[in-house]
């Protein structure tokens, strides 16, 4: 078992993977001296995993579900930024499409996890194998 329970959640792991890709794109924008875009992408890129991690420290499933709902919002913000940056040819079309697909999958995973929490199947105290199975069943 990991040090922090969020580390065992597939939704957090996926968010970190996407965040890494967004940070890589931000690094590319920075080399072109597009600092404002860089900071926006970095901030929103980390926000999904940050909210999942923060919510995993909740005392109730209802509170955790609320954090997950908040975590979903920056995924939409990231999608918008990618679309706009792609239209401006700041990020290659193939990269935009690939990350958009991952963001859509992440949103589906988050919604599935929220539904599980609302059905009263507490994942906060479940063994990590159960939490991973819940995350993966959303695919």
HELIX and SHEET records of a PDB file:
HELIX    1   1 UNK A    5  UNK A    8  5                                   4    
HELIX    2   2 UNK A   10  UNK A   31  1                                  22    
HELIX    3   3 UNK A   35  UNK A   56  1                                  22    
HELIX    4   4 UNK A   61  UNK A   87  1                                  27    
HELIX    5   5 UNK A   93  UNK A  118  1                                  26    
HELIX    6   6 UNK A  128  UNK A  136  1                                   9    
END                                                                             
